[in-house]
Amino acid sequence: MAGADLTVPGDVTERDDVQALLRSGFGPLTEACFLLLRVADVVAARAWLARVHVTSMADLDTKQETVLQVALTAAGMRALGTDPKVIDGFSAEFVAGMAGDAARSRRLGDVGPDAPEHWDWGWAEREPHALVMLYAQPGALAVFREEVVGSIGAGFDVLTSLETSDMKGHEPFGFLDGVSQPSIDWNGERAPGSAADLDYGNLIAAGEFVLGYRNEYGRLTERPIVDGAQDERAAALLPRAADRPNAYDSGRNGTYLVLRQLEQDVPGFWRTMSAAAPANPIPLAEAVVGRRLDGSPLVPLQPQRIPGVGEDAGDRVRNQFTYTRDPQGLACPIGAHVRRANPRNGDMAEGRTGLVGQLLCTLGFAADTDADRIAPSRFHRLLRRGREYGRLLSIREAQASVEHPPAGIHFLCLNANISRQFEFVQNAWLQGTTFGGLTGEADPLTGNRAPLMTGAATDEFSMPQGGGVAKRVAALPRFVTVRGGGYFFLPGVRALRYLAG
Ligand code: HEM
């Protein structure tokens, strides 16, 4: 493992160039909508992107009544006439797009009813070029949206507008959401790769979420660079690349944004829980998620502080834990959604178990070989910024309802490396059928239930029991269906002007 390269910047100082979504989910701005746009008139579209006010991290120093954020797809950059050489500098998965090839769709689990050809948006003629995210205080979104759409004029057509609803911090199944987030090391205080990383930590290098800064390998994440000798606009508009002469960094202060519209079958979820646990379906539902409805963890808190777990008591009571003391999954099943989504592993698969334990692990004689299969968390973190849509039903309403209007999550996450972060979590951890030594199961919450090519099932869920055989729920139906998705780039403010060039 490489130690931190101190010549690579770790601290993010250009706060007026970083879009505010990296800093905040804008909780008090409870109204939001995501406009998916396609270029209609290139000149007008470029002009709008060049002048629109995009809220930056620095703007958050004062209270914002409304916030506007902009991201582009690779198809959007092509439609705007961005130099193809510049587009090719972005990561391969971004350039190809989320629905870009069948192998990627298979890896993401987007097969059968989740396949892109069934999506409402994100595919072929319905692939967006730009994403404009609008946030406003209660009652203020309609006017703000009208103003923005008016200012866009003939530049873009609105492909669709993803509406959101305020579920007071809950997702449609009824669980508190947004409870665990990585803390970003904005000031570059931590040196990644030190002995402290043998244990799980939650303070993550800025370069995992913002391009142009030190990542968890102590290096710069691969990013698009423009040769200044051949491109005068780049020299005028973009920051210099930290690691190359006469080169300009069109990625710096930007990040990749993954958006997936995930529709949730809320009545189906609660009916399934009730059928499997008629006396009380709530503990089973909590085992599936891996947290209680109110967001508290299923495993006990630990006394030792975890770096990056908040100073405030609220974060500490919800996040000061790992699964090290629950290796068999007796308190939180190994296959539960949150345990898959973030196994809270340090670089030492079993956590720090003393010098002898470390030595044995280093030499490959770990006591629990299953634990070895789960990669360290710090390389696979996601900054989640999604919003819910639809109406929040009570559990009783959900159990009684047959037909219900669509509800779900506009799942949105930010990461500097789509393949190592979002795609890894989705493929290896959530859809993975060998995760933690399990068989016959994938994520019980979001799994697509499609059998493997070998015919092996993925629709079971096991809950280990002390001293006995695990309880298993078989033939889980799907609870989540993908309705649309795309890979976007959320550029720095200067890079947005450049890319719109
Ligand atoms: C409709 C689909 C989904 C639902 C209902 C859902 C629900 C939840 C809930 C209730 C939590 C616990 C509260 C929290 O920590 O915020 C959670 C945590 C999390 N989810 Fe999901 N989720 C969904 C899809 C996804 C997807 C697609 C991913 C990633 C590819 C993901 C990644 C995570 C992560 C990283 C955590 C935090 C884990 C931790 O750090 O402890 N989720 N989710």
Boltz pocket constraint, residues with backbone or C-beta under 6 A from the ligand:
constraints:
  - pocket:
      binder: B
      contacts: [[A, 171], [A, 172], [A, 173], [A, 175], [A, 176], [A, 177], [A, 178], [A, 179], [A, 180], [A, 181], [A, 262], [A, 263], [A, 264], [A, 289], [A, 291], [A, 295], [A, 337], [A, 338], [A, 339], [A, 341], [A, 342], [A, 382], [A, 408], [A, 409], [A, 411], [A, 422], [A, 425], [A, 426], [A, 430], [A, 445], [A, 446], [A, 480]]
      max_distance: 6.0
